[in-house]
Amino acid sequence: MRPMAIACPQAQEFAKAVAAKTGVPFADTKFTTFLNGEVKSKIMESVRGADLYVFQDATNVEATSVNDNLMTLITTLDAANRSGVGRITAILPAFPYARQHKRNGREGLTAAWVLRTMEDLGVDRVVTLDLHNREIINATKKMTVEIVYATYQLIAAVLDLGIPLSELVVVAPDAGSTMRGQLFADLLGTDFAIMSKRRDYNLVTRSARDSNIKSMNLLGEVCGKTCLLIDDMIDSGGTIITAAECLTNNHHASDVYIVASLPLLSGSALDSFDCARAGGHFTRMIATDAIRHPNLWARDWFIKASVVDFFSDVLGKLIKNESISELLDSKAASLRLLRRHE
C-alpha cells in the first residue's frame, strides 16, 4: 500500500513537519464550517487502497474547542473510510477526553467512547503521546493503540540545563504522577518526593487562581534543592502552580523547574504562569511541542522539547511495517543518553 497523509486544520504544521522527514505525500483536503458550527471534511484526491495517516491536534484550543476538533477528526475519518483506503492510522499527539478515563457515579466513560468511535469509523491504529491512563485501550475490540512517551526528549532538555544531578530532586505534584516521577528519579539517579493534595469537589477549577485545591503536603526533603516538578498534562495549571508555591514558600526549594509532556495551558493559564514566574515560584517550564501553542513558545521561561523527529521515526517504521518496540521503550533510550552524559 502506498503511504499518504492528511491533516485536520489544527494539525497542519505538526503533520507537515513530521511527514517531510519521511517523504510521505499529503492528499489535498477541504474543510468547511457552516454558520451553525457543523463541519464537513472532503478529501480532494484519490486515496483508494492507500496506507493513510490522519493527523489531528485535537486538544489545541487556540482557535477552536476540543469538541470542534474532535468533530473535525470524526468527519475526516468518516470521509477516509468511505473513500476505500487500505488502512487508517490516526496520529493524535494529545488524546481528546483522556482525563475522562474512569467513572464515579453517573458519569460517562468518554475516553473509551472516543476510542470505540474511531474504531467504528475504520481506524486500524491510533498513535498518541503519553496517554493519561493506558487502561482505556482495553475498550477497543481489535484496534491497536500505540502510546509513545517523550521521556527521552524531556530528560535531554533537563540535562541541557547543566544543573548537577546531585542538586536535583524529582517531585510528583500529586498521586497520579507518582509512577512518572519515580521513573524520572530512577533514570536521573536523584531523590524523589511526592506531594499530596486535598480538593473541594464542590468547586470546579477554571483557572489556577480559583483552584479547588484546599491543601498540599510534601513527603520528602527539598530544602536548598532544585526541584523537577513532573507531570503528563498541564491545563489550568492549578495543581502545578500550587505545588511550586508550596515548594518555594513552605519548603525552601532553591529552584523549581516544571516538566510536562502535554502543555495545554487553556484559558488564562499563561497569565497564571506569568504571575507565578514573576513571584519566583518557578524558573523554567520544559514541555513538548506536541500541542501547537505559539503564545507559550514565545515565553522566555519556556523550553521546547521537540517531538517532531520522534514522531517521524515512528511514522517511518509504521510505513515499512517494522517494529516500533525500540521507540516505545523510552527508558532504554534515556539510559543510553545518560551514559553518554556521564
PyMOL commands that set and color helices and strands:
alter all, ss='L'
color gray80, all
select helices_A, chain A and resi 9-20+66-81+110-120+134-139+151-160+165-167+175-188+208-210+238-250+269-278+294-297+308-319+325-328+330-341
alter helices_A, ss='H'
color red, helices_A
select strands_A, chain A and resi 3-7+29-33+39-43+51-55+87-92+125-129+144-148+168-172+191-199+213-219+226-234+255-263+284-288+302-305
alter strands_A, ss='S'
color yellow, strands_A
deselect
rebuild
show_as cartoon
